């Protein structure tokens, strides 16, 4: 190395800062994620508490239960109080278990399984029912948001056509925020996804205009903490 090259090398070394080091470079996404993670709740009880606080802000209700059986009993009480005898429901696993549990002790209830109806009949039948039981695939505690993957439910009519919706979701699928949600969720299934935050505030107007555009007037979320 010549004297000139040596001097230039020494000058460059003296001027070099951490920002020049390849290993210290952080992308915008990584920086944003690191900042968000500082405020993310990770404790299960904190997530539940946050969800319950946020759902109240959007005029929704929530109940925490310890099992699918307890969820069944709570829902049965709600349906009896509401004097409903025809209920729309999807055929997802938790919904099916809840339906069978309720039917054992309440033969007066008739469940209309949306997935068993063809497309035209499904829309006509479900739109005439006031109450639906559905299963959310995930929930976001930060904004009390429910996440429904169409590839799993195969229908969205019970979620939007009925005035009163009871949504079941496992606490193990309760995500702190949307960033963690989209890291967890299957990218292909996310292409057919519906996000719901609370009941509709304008359902009384919208239902008259466009069938299904309003969402439910009343929403109760059953958080299953197994």
GROMACS elastic network, one bead per residue, 0.5 to 0.9 nm:
[ bonds ]
;  ai    aj funct       b0    kb
    1     4     6  0.81355   500
    1     5     6  0.60707   500
    1     6     6  0.62625   500
    2     5     6  0.52214   500
    2     6     6  0.61262   500
    2     7     6  0.86406   500
    3     6     6  0.50431   500
    3     7     6  0.61703   500
    3     8     6  0.86620   500
    4     7     6  0.52307   500
    4     8     6  0.62511   500
    4     9     6  0.85906   500
    5     8     6  0.51084   500
    5     9     6  0.60434   500
    5    10     6  0.86044   500
    6     9     6  0.50847   500
    6    10     6  0.62596   500
    6    11     6  0.87155   500
    7    10     6  0.51255   500
    7    11     6  0.62524   500
    7    12     6  0.87024   500
    8    11     6  0.50701   500
    8    12     6  0.61733   500
    8    13     6  0.85888   500
    9    12     6  0.51772   500
    9    13     6  0.61874   500
    9    14     6  0.86343   500
   10    13     6  0.51038   500
   10    14     6  0.61825   500
   10    15     6  0.87019   500
   11    14     6  0.50947   500
   11    15     6  0.62473   500
   11    16     6  0.86108   500
   12    15     6  0.51461   500
   12    16     6  0.60032   500
   13    16     6  0.51780   500
   13    17     6  0.86082   500
   14    17     6  0.83267   500
   16    19     6  0.80491   500
   16    20     6  0.62909   500
   16    21     6  0.81453   500
   17    20     6  0.55431   500
   17    21     6  0.72052   500
   18    21     6  0.52630   500
   18    22     6  0.85837   500
   18    23     6  0.89522   500
   18    24     6  0.65937   500
   18    25     6  0.86274   500
   19    22     6  0.78258   500
   19    24     6  0.65777   500
   19    25     6  0.67614   500
   20    23     6  0.88133   500
   20    24     6  0.77875   500
   20    25     6  0.79865   500
   21    24     6  0.55051   500
   21    25     6  0.69620   500
   22    25     6  0.56480   500
   23    26     6  0.83602   500
   26    29     6  0.82111   500
   26    30     6  0.62207   500
   26    31     6  0.64129   500
   27    30     6  0.51990   500
   27    31     6  0.62232   500
   27    32     6  0.85909   500
   28    31     6  0.50945   500
   28    32     6  0.60272   500
   28    33     6  0.84510   500
   29    32     6  0.51496   500
   29    33     6  0.60248   500
   29    34     6  0.85533   500
   30    33     6  0.50831   500
   30    34     6  0.60979   500
   30    35     6  0.86642   500
   31    34     6  0.51763   500
   31    35     6  0.63236   500
   31    36     6  0.87012   500
   32    35     6  0.52389   500
   32    36     6  0.61993   500
   32    37     6  0.85980   500
   33    36     6  0.51104   500
   33    37     6  0.60349   500
   33    38     6  0.87914   500
   33   179     6  0.79870   500
   34    37     6  0.51639   500
   34    38     6  0.66642   500
   35    38     6  0.54557   500
   35    39     6  0.75808   500
   36    39     6  0.57199   500
   36    40     6  0.64661   500
   36   179     6  0.87892   500
   37    41     6  0.83490   500
   38    41     6  0.87073   500
   40   142     6  0.87512   500
   40   176     6  0.62223   500
   40   177     6  0.75639   500
   41    44     6  0.82151   500
   41    46     6  0.64145   500
   41    47     6  0.62570   500
   41    50     6  0.87105   500
   41   141     6  0.89506   500
   41   142     6  0.87842   500
   41   176     6  0.60321   500
   41   177     6  0.89052   500
   42    45     6  0.87056   500
   42    46     6  0.71955   500
   42    47     6  0.68441   500
   42   175     6  0.87432   500
   42   176     6  0.69489   500
   43    46     6  0.52323   500
   43    47     6  0.63071   500
   43    48     6  0.88199   500
   44    47     6  0.51391   500
   44    48     6  0.63114   500
   44    49     6  0.86491   500
   44   171     6  0.78034   500
   44   172     6  0.83321   500
   44   174     6  0.84724   500
   45    48     6  0.51107   500
   45    49     6  0.60862   500
   45    50     6  0.84989   500
   46    49     6  0.50757   500
   46    50     6  0.60007   500
   46    51     6  0.85132   500
   47    50     6  0.51169   500
   47    51     6  0.61120   500
   47    52     6  0.86167   500
   47   140     6  0.87377   500
   47   141     6  0.57278   500
   47   142     6  0.79927   500
   47   171     6  0.86491   500
   47   174     6  0.72024   500
   47   175     6  0.77579   500
   47   176     6  0.65295   500
   48    51     6  0.51627   500
   48    52     6  0.62021   500
   48    53     6  0.86191   500
   48    64     6  0.83205   500
   48   141     6  0.69718   500
   48   171     6  0.75010   500
   48   174     6  0.78893   500
   48   223     6  0.81196   500
   49    52     6  0.51895   500
   49    53     6  0.61715   500
   49    54     6  0.86422   500
   49   141     6  0.83285   500
   50    53     6  0.51220   500
   50    54     6  0.61346   500
   50    55     6  0.85595   500
   50   141     6  0.57207   500
   50   142     6  0.65102   500
   50   143     6  0.84637   500
   50   144     6  0.79880   500
   50   176     6  0.89550   500
   51    54     6  0.51705   500
   51    55     6  0.60010   500
   51    56     6  0.86473   500
   51    62     6  0.85460   500
   51   139     6  0.84927   500
   51   140     6  0.73182   500
   51   142     6  0.64421   500
   51   143     6  0.70364   500
   51   144     6  0.50045   500
   51   145     6  0.83531   500
   51   174     6  0.86593   500
   52    55     6  0.52446   500
   52    56     6  0.64192   500
   52    57     6  0.89412   500
   52    60     6  0.88465   500
   52    61     6  0.75080   500
   52    62     6  0.61333   500
   52    63     6  0.83170   500
   52   141     6  0.79663   500
   52   144     6  0.73698   500
   53    56     6  0.55104   500
   53    57     6  0.67904   500
   53   141     6  0.89625   500
   53   144     6  0.82196   500
   54    57     6  0.51365   500
   54    58     6  0.69241   500
   54    60     6  0.86911   500
   54   141     6  0.74374   500
   54   142     6  0.71038   500
   54   143     6  0.58785   500
   54   144     6  0.53389   500
   54   145     6  0.89310   500
   55    58     6  0.54180   500
   55    59     6  0.65078   500
   55    60     6  0.50712   500
   55    61     6  0.62705   500
   55    62     6  0.72521   500
   55   141     6  0.87230   500
   55   143     6  0.75060   500
   55   144     6  0.50824   500
   55   145     6  0.80783   500
   55   197     6  0.78264   500
   55   198     6  0.63943   500
   55   221     6  0.86808   500
   56    60     6  0.51940   500
   56    61     6  0.60588   500
   56    62     6  0.81548   500
   56   144     6  0.87690   500
   56   198     6  0.84693   500
   57    60     6  0.73944   500
   57   144     6  0.89975   500
   57   198     6  0.85733   500
   58    61     6  0.89586   500
   58   144     6  0.84163   500
   58   197     6  0.73769   500
   58   198     6  0.52435   500
   58   199     6  0.71109   500
   58   200     6  0.88590   500
   58   201     6  0.87058   500
   59   198     6  0.64422   500
   59   199     6  0.67183   500
   59   200     6  0.89520   500
   59   201     6  0.86040   500
   59   218     6  0.80557   500
   59   219     6  0.80896   500
   60   197     6  0.87249   500
   60   198     6  0.53349   500
   60   199     6  0.62145   500
   60   218     6  0.67953   500
   60   219     6  0.52408   500
   60   220     6  0.60664   500
   60   221     6  0.77646   500
   61   198     6  0.86235   500
   61   218     6  0.84291   500
   61   219     6  0.63362   500
   61   221     6  0.62216   500
   61   222     6  0.87202   500
   62   219     6  0.83681   500
   62   220     6  0.53303   500
   62   222     6  0.57632   500
   62   223     6  0.71219   500
   63    71     6  0.87636   500
   63    74     6  0.86458   500
   63   220     6  0.75241   500
   63   221     6  0.63396   500
   63   223     6  0.60400   500
   63   224     6  0.85518   500
   64    71     6  0.84248   500
   64   171     6  0.89078   500
   64   221     6  0.85054   500
   64   222     6  0.59579   500
   64   224     6  0.60750   500
   64   225     6  0.68419   500
   65    68     6  0.78331   500
   65    69     6  0.88802   500
   65    70     6  0.60052   500
   65    71     6  0.60078   500
   65    74     6  0.85334   500
   65   222     6  0.71037   500
   65   223     6  0.61829   500
   65   224     6  0.50897   500
   65   225     6  0.59524   500
   65   226     6  0.79330   500
   66    69     6  0.83311   500
   66    70     6  0.65023   500
   66    71     6  0.77822   500
   66   223     6  0.84209   500
   66   224     6  0.56808   500
   66   226     6  0.50585   500
   67    70     6  0.52210   500
   67    71     6  0.62813   500
   67    72     6  0.86579   500
   67   224     6  0.59489   500
   67   225     6  0.67116   500
   67   226     6  0.54871   500
   68    72     6  0.61280   500
   68    73     6  0.87356   500
   68    94     6  0.70804   500
   68    97     6  0.72777   500
   68    98     6  0.64265   500
   68   101     6  0.88148   500
   68   224     6  0.69007   500
   68   226     6  0.82848   500
   69    73     6  0.63601   500
   69    74     6  0.87143   500
   69    97     6  0.82036   500
   69    98     6  0.68792   500
   69   101     6  0.68656   500
   69   102     6  0.88459   500
   70    73     6  0.50986   500
   70    74     6  0.62230   500
   70    75     6  0.85863   500
   70   224     6  0.87604   500
   71    74     6  0.51545   500
   71    75     6  0.61113   500
   71    76     6  0.85040   500
   71    98     6  0.71582   500
   71   168     6  0.82841   500
   71   222     6  0.69026   500
   71   223     6  0.84511   500
   71   224     6  0.72547   500
   72    75     6  0.52028   500
   72    76     6  0.60687   500
   72    77     6  0.86899   500
   72    97     6  0.82713   500
   72    99     6  0.73836   500
   72   100     6  0.87906   500
   72   101     6  0.61746   500
   72   102     6  0.58854   500
   73    76     6  0.50708   500
   73    77     6  0.63252   500
   73    78     6  0.87357   500
   73    98     6  0.85891   500
   73   101     6  0.80771   500
   73   102     6  0.70318   500
   74    77     6  0.51920   500
   74    78     6  0.63232   500
   74    79     6  0.87595   500
   74   222     6  0.88515   500
   75    79     6  0.61179   500
   75    80     6  0.85490   500
   75    98     6  0.85248   500
   75   102     6  0.81734   500
   75   133     6  0.89556   500
   75   166     6  0.79880   500
   75   222     6  0.87067   500
   76    79     6  0.51664   500
   76    80     6  0.61549   500
   76    81     6  0.85812   500
   76   102     6  0.62295   500
   76   105     6  0.89029   500
   76   106     6  0.78883   500
   77    80     6  0.52061   500
   77    81     6  0.61713   500
   77    82     6  0.85771   500
   78    81     6  0.51611   500
   78    82     6  0.61100   500
   78    83     6  0.85499   500
   78    84     6  0.89945   500
   79    83     6  0.59925   500
   79    84     6  0.55122   500
   79    85     6  0.76543   500
   79    87     6  0.88603   500
   79   109     6  0.87531   500
   79   131     6  0.86785   500
   80    84     6  0.64875   500
   80    85     6  0.81748   500
   81    84     6  0.79473   500
   84    87     6  0.72181   500
   84   109     6  0.75687   500
   84   130     6  0.81058   500
   84   131     6  0.74918   500
   85   108     6  0.63681   500
   85   110     6  0.58540   500
   85   111     6  0.81658   500
   86   108     6  0.88732   500
   86   109     6  0.59690   500
   86   111     6  0.58152   500
   86   112     6  0.70648   500
   86   129     6  0.68630   500
   86   130     6  0.81440   500
   86   131     6  0.75674   500
   86   132     6  0.89626   500
   87   109     6  0.73971   500
   87   110     6  0.62439   500
   87   112     6  0.59089   500
   87   113     6  0.84767   500
   87   126     6  0.88355   500
   87   129     6  0.67251   500
   87   130     6  0.74942   500
   87   131     6  0.54089   500
   87   132     6  0.55095   500
   87   133     6  0.73025   500
   88   110     6  0.87065   500
   88   111     6  0.58763   500
   88   113     6  0.60690   500
   88   114     6  0.64929   500
   88   125     6  0.88920   500
   88   126     6  0.63992   500
   88   129     6  0.67634   500
   88   130     6  0.82259   500
   88   131     6  0.62528   500
   88   133     6  0.62971   500
   88   134     6  0.84209   500
   88   158     6  0.61320   500
   88   162     6  0.81078   500
   89    92     6  0.87741   500
   89    95     6  0.69780   500
   89    96     6  0.83706   500
   89    99     6  0.82672   500
   89   111     6  0.66142   500
   89   112     6  0.60754   500
   89   113     6  0.50419   500
   89   114     6  0.60096   500
   89   115     6  0.84106   500
   89   131     6  0.87348   500
   89   132     6  0.55207   500
   89   134     6  0.59290   500
   89   135     6  0.89172   500
   89   158     6  0.66819   500
   90    93     6  0.88969   500
   90    95     6  0.64272   500
   90    96     6  0.76012   500
   90   112     6  0.83562   500
   90   113     6  0.54953   500
   90   114     6  0.55047   500
   90   115     6  0.61503   500
   90   116     6  0.88572   500
   90   132     6  0.85186   500
   90   133     6  0.71107   500
   90   134     6  0.59314   500
   90   135     6  0.76055   500
   90   153     6  0.67395   500
   90   154     6  0.85424   500
   90   155     6  0.78016   500
   90   158     6  0.75387   500
   91    94     6  0.82862   500
   91    95     6  0.61486   500
   91    96     6  0.55696   500
   91   113     6  0.63924   500
   91   114     6  0.75075   500
   91   115     6  0.63910   500
   91   116     6  0.83894   500
   91   134     6  0.87457   500
   91   153     6  0.74860   500
   92    95     6  0.53760   500
   92    96     6  0.60054   500
   92    97     6  0.87023   500
   92   134     6  0.81443   500
   92   135     6  0.68887   500
   92   152     6  0.74890   500
   92   153     6  0.64874   500
   93    96     6  0.51561   500
   93    97     6  0.62873   500
   93    98     6  0.86622   500
   93   135     6  0.85471   500
   94    97     6  0.51482   500
   94    98     6  0.61146   500
   94    99     6  0.85079   500
   94   134     6  0.89025   500
   94   135     6  0.69911   500
   94   168     6  0.76139   500
   94   169     6  0.86909   500
   95    98     6  0.51136   500
   95    99     6  0.60169   500
   95   100     6  0.86230   500
   95   133     6  0.70379   500
   95   134     6  0.65651   500
   95   135     6  0.64011   500
   95   168     6  0.76714   500
   96    99     6  0.50843   500
   96   100     6  0.62218   500
   96   101     6  0.86074   500
   97   100     6  0.52618   500
   97   101     6  0.61874   500
   97   102     6  0.86842   500
   98   101     6  0.51165   500
   98   102     6  0.61788   500
   98   103     6  0.85872   500
   99   102     6  0.52441   500
   99   103     6  0.61228   500
   99   104     6  0.87611   500
   99   111     6  0.75546   500
  100   103     6  0.51379   500
  100   104     6  0.63931   500
  101   104     6  0.54224   500
  101   105     6  0.72453   500
  101   106     6  0.88954   500
  102   105     6  0.56432   500
  102   106     6  0.58678   500
  102   107     6  0.81884   500
  102   109     6  0.83553   500
  103   107     6  0.54802   500
  103   108     6  0.81635   500
  103   109     6  0.70535   500
  103   110     6  0.84550   500
  103   111     6  0.88575   500
  104   107     6  0.69171   500
  106   109     6  0.61834   500
  107   110     6  0.76870   500
  112   115     6  0.88839   500
  112   116     6  0.82546   500
  112   117     6  0.87470   500
  112   125     6  0.84888   500
  112   126     6  0.79815   500
  113   116     6  0.56254   500
  113   117     6  0.73506   500
  114   117     6  0.56416   500
  114   118     6  0.84836   500
  114   122     6  0.60286   500
  114   123     6  0.88131   500
  114   125     6  0.86187   500
  114   126     6  0.72572   500
  114   155     6  0.73566   500
  114   157     6  0.78139   500
  114   158     6  0.72676   500
  115   118     6  0.76593   500
  115   119     6  0.89177   500
  115   122     6  0.78683   500
  115   153     6  0.82395   500
  115   154     6  0.70532   500
  115   155     6  0.69002   500
  116   122     6  0.82210   500
  117   120     6  0.80354   500
  117   121     6  0.59297   500
  117   122     6  0.50674   500
  117   123     6  0.88129   500
  117   125     6  0.86810   500
  118   121     6  0.54454   500
  118   122     6  0.57078   500
  118   123     6  0.85969   500
  119   122     6  0.51099   500
  119   123     6  0.63803   500
  119   124     6  0.88224   500
  120   123     6  0.54351   500
  120   124     6  0.63981   500
  120   125     6  0.86007   500
  121   124     6  0.51609   500
  121   125     6  0.58260   500
  121   126     6  0.82222   500
  122   125     6  0.52796   500
  122   126     6  0.57791   500
  122   127     6  0.81714   500
  122   157     6  0.76458   500
  123   126     6  0.54636   500
  123   127     6  0.59332   500
  123   128     6  0.87355   500
  123   157     6  0.65965   500
  123   158     6  0.89952   500
  123   161     6  0.82805   500
  124   127     6  0.54907   500
  124   128     6  0.67523   500
  125   128     6  0.54867   500
  125   129     6  0.70017   500
  126   129     6  0.53200   500
  126   130     6  0.82941   500
  126   132     6  0.86242   500
  126   157     6  0.66738   500
  126   158     6  0.63583   500
  126   161     6  0.66327   500
  126   162     6  0.70899   500
  127   130     6  0.77696   500
  127   157     6  0.76943   500
  127   158     6  0.80692   500
  127   160     6  0.88567   500
  127   161     6  0.51496   500
  127   162     6  0.63236   500
  127   211     6  0.80226   500
  127   212     6  0.80952   500
  128   161     6  0.82397   500
  128   162     6  0.77884   500
  129   132     6  0.77092   500
  129   158     6  0.87924   500
  129   161     6  0.80052   500
  129   162     6  0.60001   500
  129   163     6  0.81036   500
  130   161     6  0.81247   500
  130   163     6  0.51652   500
  130   164     6  0.59967   500
  130   165     6  0.84609   500
  131   158     6  0.81097   500
  131   162     6  0.54051   500
  131   163     6  0.61906   500
  131   165     6  0.57793   500
  131   166     6  0.77854   500
  132   158     6  0.55762   500
  132   159     6  0.70713   500
  132   161     6  0.87655   500
  132   162     6  0.61196   500
  132   163     6  0.81392   500
  132   164     6  0.63756   500
  132   166     6  0.61911   500
  132   167     6  0.83456   500
  133   158     6  0.74387   500
  133   159     6  0.81097   500
  133   164     6  0.87471   500
  133   165     6  0.59185   500
  133   167     6  0.59123   500
  133   168     6  0.75674   500
  134   153     6  0.85456   500
  134   158     6  0.70950   500
  134   159     6  0.67221   500
  134   165     6  0.72659   500
  134   166     6  0.63198   500
  134   168     6  0.62191   500
  134   169     6  0.89517   500
  135   138     6  0.89862   500
  135   148     6  0.76360   500
  135   153     6  0.78704   500
  135   166     6  0.84712   500
  135   167     6  0.54711   500
  135   169     6  0.60409   500
  136   139     6  0.70742   500
  136   146     6  0.60971   500
  136   147     6  0.56752   500
  136   148     6  0.51550   500
  136   149     6  0.78583   500
  136   153     6  0.88786   500
  136   167     6  0.62973   500
  136   168     6  0.59014   500
  136   169     6  0.51543   500
  136   170     6  0.82140   500
  137   146     6  0.77508   500
  137   147     6  0.57473   500
  137   148     6  0.54589   500
  137   149     6  0.64888   500
  137   152     6  0.81567   500
  137   168     6  0.86974   500
  137   169     6  0.65592   500
  137   170     6  0.79965   500
  137   173     6  0.70510   500
  138   145     6  0.84442   500
  138   146     6  0.61267   500
  138   148     6  0.70594   500
  138   149     6  0.87516   500
  138   169     6  0.66320   500
  138   170     6  0.75836   500
  138   171     6  0.86161   500
  138   172     6  0.86617   500
  138   174     6  0.58846   500
  138   175     6  0.71221   500
  138   181     6  0.78871   500
  138   185     6  0.88218   500
  139   143     6  0.89414   500
  139   144     6  0.67968   500
  139   145     6  0.54295   500
  139   147     6  0.56586   500
  139   148     6  0.88756   500
  139   169     6  0.71534   500
  139   170     6  0.84824   500
  139   171     6  0.82895   500
  139   173     6  0.64378   500
  139   175     6  0.59950   500
  139   176     6  0.85513   500
  139   177     6  0.88626   500
  139   181     6  0.83712   500
  140   143     6  0.60539   500
  140   144     6  0.54587   500
  140   146     6  0.65179   500
  140   147     6  0.78331   500
  140   173     6  0.86004   500
  140   174     6  0.57835   500
  140   176     6  0.57102   500
  140   177     6  0.54058   500
  140   178     6  0.65942   500
  140   180     6  0.89463   500
  140   181     6  0.73368   500
  141   145     6  0.68693   500
  141   174     6  0.64539   500
  141   175     6  0.61030   500
  141   176     6  0.52426   500
  141   177     6  0.64620   500
  142   145     6  0.78553   500
  142   175     6  0.81947   500
  142   176     6  0.58191   500
  142   177     6  0.54141   500
  142   178     6  0.82449   500
  143   176     6  0.89260   500
  143   177     6  0.75562   500
  143   178     6  0.89126   500
  143   197     6  0.72651   500
  144   196     6  0.86085   500
  144   197     6  0.60780   500
  144   198     6  0.73371   500
  145   195     6  0.65492   500
  145   196     6  0.55283   500
  145   198     6  0.72212   500
  146   167     6  0.84531   500
  146   169     6  0.84439   500
  146   194     6  0.81614   500
  146   195     6  0.56951   500
  146   196     6  0.50334   500
  146   197     6  0.62323   500
  146   198     6  0.83387   500
  146   221     6  0.88890   500
  147   193     6  0.70420   500
  147   194     6  0.59208   500
  147   196     6  0.65507   500
  147   197     6  0.89942   500
  148   151     6  0.88595   500
  148   152     6  0.79846   500
  148   153     6  0.75133   500
  148   156     6  0.85048   500
  148   192     6  0.86192   500
  148   193     6  0.57243   500
  148   194     6  0.51093   500
  148   195     6  0.64390   500
  148   196     6  0.80826   500
  149   152     6  0.55227   500
  149   153     6  0.65142   500
  149   154     6  0.83093   500
  149   189     6  0.63972   500
  149   190     6  0.68055   500
  149   191     6  0.85956   500
  149   192     6  0.61064   500
  149   194     6  0.64829   500
  149   195     6  0.89188   500
  150   153     6  0.50948   500
  150   154     6  0.51760   500
  150   155     6  0.63211   500
  150   156     6  0.70954   500
  150   189     6  0.75932   500
  150   190     6  0.87056   500
  150   191     6  0.89249   500
  150   192     6  0.54388   500
  150   193     6  0.58151   500
  150   194     6  0.74403   500
  151   154     6  0.55028   500
  151   155     6  0.84602   500
  151   189     6  0.62133   500
  151   190     6  0.89022   500
  151   192     6  0.67789   500
  151   193     6  0.82254   500
  152   155     6  0.85182   500
  152   189     6  0.84112   500
  153   156     6  0.72739   500
  155   158     6  0.75493   500
  155   159     6  0.84300   500
  156   159     6  0.53212   500
  156   160     6  0.66635   500
  156   161     6  0.84432   500
  156   194     6  0.85896   500
  157   160     6  0.54901   500
  157   161     6  0.54616   500
  157   162     6  0.78433   500
  157   212     6  0.74628   500
  158   161     6  0.56379   500
  158   162     6  0.58939   500
  158   165     6  0.77906   500
  159   162     6  0.67451   500
  159   165     6  0.66810   500
  159   166     6  0.89862   500
  159   167     6  0.86356   500
  159   212     6  0.88703   500
  159   215     6  0.69964   500
  159   216     6  0.73467   500
  160   163     6  0.76883   500
  160   165     6  0.82795   500
  160   211     6  0.88019   500
  160   212     6  0.52677   500
  160   213     6  0.71822   500
  160   214     6  0.67986   500
  160   216     6  0.58408   500
  161   207     6  0.86301   500
  161   211     6  0.70363   500
  161   213     6  0.80873   500
  161   214     6  0.78797   500
  161   215     6  0.65492   500
  161   216     6  0.71097   500
  162   165     6  0.65968   500
  162   212     6  0.82678   500
  162   215     6  0.74771   500
  162   216     6  0.59231   500
  162   217     6  0.82402   500
  163   203     6  0.82946   500
  163   215     6  0.72738   500
  163   218     6  0.63088   500
  163   219     6  0.85376   500
  164   199     6  0.87787   500
  164   216     6  0.54677   500
  164   217     6  0.60061   500
  164   219     6  0.60001   500
  164   220     6  0.81409   500
  165   199     6  0.86751   500
  165   215     6  0.89572   500
  165   216     6  0.61372   500
  165   217     6  0.81557   500
  165   218     6  0.63239   500
  165   219     6  0.50300   500
  165   220     6  0.64800   500
  165   221     6  0.84046   500
  166   218     6  0.84921   500
  166   219     6  0.59512   500
  166   221     6  0.58713   500
  166   222     6  0.71757   500
  167   219     6  0.74411   500
  167   220     6  0.62501   500
  167   222     6  0.59983   500
  167   223     6  0.85222   500
  168   220     6  0.87079   500
  168   221     6  0.60148   500
  168   223     6  0.63245   500
  168   224     6  0.72636   500
  169   172     6  0.85301   500
  169   173     6  0.71429   500
  169   174     6  0.79419   500
  169   221     6  0.73850   500
  169   222     6  0.63131   500
  169   223     6  0.53251   500
  169   224     6  0.61061   500
  169   225     6  0.89969   500
  170   173     6  0.53702   500
  170   174     6  0.69382   500
  170   222     6  0.83673   500
  170   223     6  0.57829   500
  170   225     6  0.63053   500
  170   226     6  0.77286   500
  171   174     6  0.50165   500
  171   175     6  0.86686   500
  171   223     6  0.58151   500
  171   224     6  0.55884   500
  171   225     6  0.51066   500
  171   226     6  0.76400   500
  172   175     6  0.82149   500
  172   224     6  0.83784   500
  172   225     6  0.73126   500
  172   226     6  0.82452   500
  174   177     6  0.89670   500
  174   181     6  0.87145   500
  174   223     6  0.88908   500
  175   178     6  0.73975   500
  175   179     6  0.88174   500
  175   180     6  0.62731   500
  175   181     6  0.57972   500
  175   184     6  0.87850   500
  176   179     6  0.82368   500
  176   180     6  0.66023   500
  176   181     6  0.77141   500
  177   180     6  0.56556   500
  177   181     6  0.63315   500
  177   182     6  0.89810   500
  178   182     6  0.61386   500
  178   183     6  0.85244   500
  179   182     6  0.54748   500
  179   183     6  0.64127   500
  179   184     6  0.88050   500
  180   183     6  0.50583   500
  180   184     6  0.62142   500
  180   185     6  0.86295   500
  181   184     6  0.51769   500
  181   185     6  0.59920   500
  182   185     6  0.51514   500
  182   186     6  0.79225   500
  182   187     6  0.79111   500
  182   190     6  0.82607   500
  183   186     6  0.82558   500
  183   187     6  0.88428   500
  184   187     6  0.88802   500
  185   188     6  0.87191   500
  185   189     6  0.75912   500
  185   190     6  0.67231   500
  186   189     6  0.53770   500
  186   190     6  0.60548   500
  187   190     6  0.50067   500
  187   191     6  0.68578   500
  188   191     6  0.56170   500
  188   192     6  0.79424   500
  189   192     6  0.57862   500
  189   193     6  0.69972   500
  190   193     6  0.52022   500
  190   194     6  0.87301   500
  196   199     6  0.81002   500
  196   215     6  0.85651   500
  197   200     6  0.85679   500
  198   201     6  0.87578   500
  198   216     6  0.84787   500
  198   218     6  0.81929   500
  198   219     6  0.65111   500
  198   220     6  0.88321   500
  199   203     6  0.83612   500
  199   214     6  0.87801   500
  199   215     6  0.65613   500
  199   216     6  0.52709   500
  199   217     6  0.52783   500
  199   218     6  0.54252   500
  199   219     6  0.54669   500
  199   220     6  0.89531   500
  200   203     6  0.53225   500
  200   204     6  0.87709   500
  200   214     6  0.60187   500
  200   215     6  0.55108   500
  200   216     6  0.58119   500
  200   217     6  0.54936   500
  200   218     6  0.77689   500
  200   219     6  0.89630   500
  201   204     6  0.80749   500
  201   214     6  0.84209   500
  201   216     6  0.89788   500
  201   217     6  0.71419   500
  202   205     6  0.55812   500
  202   206     6  0.61410   500
  202   207     6  0.84832   500
  202   214     6  0.68607   500
  202   215     6  0.89937   500
  202   217     6  0.82253   500
  203   206     6  0.50879   500
  203   207     6  0.56704   500
  203   208     6  0.84698   500
  203   213     6  0.81459   500
  203   215     6  0.66189   500
  203   216     6  0.69611   500
  203   217     6  0.59006   500
  204   207     6  0.58886   500
  204   208     6  0.70899   500
  204   214     6  0.79980   500
  204   217     6  0.78494   500
  205   208     6  0.56984   500
  205   209     6  0.68495   500
  205   214     6  0.81518   500
  206   209     6  0.50546   500
  206   210     6  0.59898   500
  206   211     6  0.77137   500
  206   212     6  0.83148   500
  206   213     6  0.63138   500
  206   214     6  0.52732   500
  206   215     6  0.89100   500
  207   210     6  0.55099   500
  207   211     6  0.54033   500
  207   212     6  0.66158   500
  207   213     6  0.65687   500
  207   214     6  0.56745   500
  207   215     6  0.84485   500
  208   211     6  0.70464   500
  209   213     6  0.82372   500
  210   213     6  0.55351   500
  210   214     6  0.77351   500
  211   214     6  0.75127   500
  212   215     6  0.63195   500
  212   216     6  0.89345   500
  214   217     6  0.80754   500
  215   218     6  0.89077   500
  216   219     6  0.65019   500
